[in-house]
Amino acid sequence: MGYYHRWEDFPEREISYLQGRPESSKLLVRIMSSERMMVTNINAKKGAFVPLHHHEAEQIILVLKGRVNAITGKDSSKIVGPGGIWVVPSNYPHSVEYIEDTEGIEVVSPPRLDNFVGYTVSHTFFDG
């Protein structure tokens, strides 16, 4: 048995743990989750920024359009453009700066429960 959806079935919204930050409205997502994986459709405007943080989930980000400055750790960064794939291991500090309007897909496992509105236990830990 399988399930079929369209991205339009899921509301586009700001990331809950970034709300209140000045650049948070520049980063909108649609999130779909199963029991063991979560997929996020990312639409970011130039200037959107996610500060240095870490979480239990492994993370793979596929850039479809635009470019990002992918920062892994405190010193290593790489510009990732269309067709690029950025892999972030579990609990590894990372941040991202959207240097152009960007569309992408993010896959994480296990699901990041802190992305869901109303979830009360934070699983994202800011490092800076």
Secondary structure, 3 states (H helix, E strand, C coil): CCCCCCHHHCCCEECHHHCCCCCHHHEEEEEEECCCCEEEEEEECCCCEEEEEECCCEEEEEEEECCEEEEECCCEEEEECCCCEEEECCCCCEEEEECCCEEEEEEEECCCHHHCCCCCCCCCEECC
